[in-house]
Each structure stands twice: as C-alpha cells, then as structure tokens.
Amino acid sequence: MEDEIIQCKKSLRKKMLEIRHSLSEDIKASESKTIYQNIINSDYYRNSNLIMAYVSLKDEVQTLSLMKTVINDGKKLCIPFVRDRSGIMIAAYIEDLSDLVIGEFGILAPDSNKLRIVDPKKIELILLPGVAFDYAGHRLGMGLGFYDRFLSKAISAKLVALAFSCQIVSDVPSEAHDYVMDYIVTKDCITDCKAGKI
C-alpha cells in the first residue's frame, strides 16, 4: 500500500510540475499579486510577528513582495536554509532581501557565514510552496521531505500553502508523515482546511 501511494505521488508530481512549468508569466504574476493581497489582509498574517516564507522559484507563487512587506511591517522574517543534501532544513532570520545570496541549490538563501538560526517553536506562521494541494489540506511537495522534517519542530505555527489555481486537485495521496495545511491561499479564495472556504 505504501509503495502504491509513493507511485501515485510520483505520477501526480510529474503531471503537476508540467502544468506549473507551462504557466505564462502573466498568469503567474497576476495570481501571485492576488494571493499576496489575500495573505496580507488575513487575520493570521496580522496576528503573527515571526513569519517564515520561502524564496520562490520561477514557476512558484512569487514571494518577493510578500517578504518585503513582512519586513516593512516590522515583523520578523525567516526563510529556509538547507544545510546540505542530507535534507536538514533550518530557518534563518533575514532583515533585508539584500542579505540573500545564491545558495547550494542555485536558490537565493541566507549567507551561510552569517546565519542567525531561528527556534522553530517560536515561528507563528509558515508560508509553504508545493506542487499540488487538495482542499482537505494535503500537500504534495518535491519529494525530498525538507518541510515534513522541519514542521515536526514548528509546533506553534499556522501552516499556510500558496497555490496557483491549477495546483488544486481533488485528492492528494498522503502518508502518515505528511503534514496537513491549516489554510490554502489561491487567487480565488482562502480555504480553511478544517472549515471550508472563507
């Protein structure tokens, strides 16, 4: 059964990445802008002082404006830092986007020589990327397990997924170690995964 779920995940991941890669720049920009507005107008954003965001890849919901707003609003911002290819991810503070450098995976990351590590238990809100989601809050990532291992330590954080409309599917296969999102934010709505659309 477990092998079957893993294969279903691989198949869905391949399909959804192809769809995400095919999105036009206009669609990515337009949906990212609306998602940004939905987040900054939300209670969970307003009520959080320590926020973890991801540095977006080209075909993910864009987070640059959001990270700037977190800093400008006087909140504390941290972002993921992967120590090595063993999959150990930590969170590190950044005070300005100029603090970011090209990391090991070719992604902007905190400077490894100037890391200010965050205690995961103190993070109040985590904004997550993903490949696919369903409205029950199940998330399909890239399959490396970085977030699942990290989230086990971030016991106080609200988990908020950012998704393009095309990334929502009827059912994401899940395993016991997969974390369920509290909210999913698309251009169309914010979904409380326990209560339904807001």
GIVEN-V991883 format. One record per helix or strand. SS is the DSSP state (a for helix, b for strand). FROM is the first residue (numbers start at 1). LEN is the number of residues. If there is no record, write none. Layout:
BEGIN
SS_FROM_LEN, SS_FROM_LEN
END
This chain:
BEGIN
a_2_20, a_25_16, a_43_4, b_50_4, a_64_9, b_76_7, b_89_6, a_97_3, b_100_3, b_108_3, a_112_3, b_117_1, a_120_3, b_125_4, b_132_2, b_138_3, a_146_6, b_158_5, a_165_3, b_168_1, b_180_1, b_183_3, b_190_3, b_196_2
END
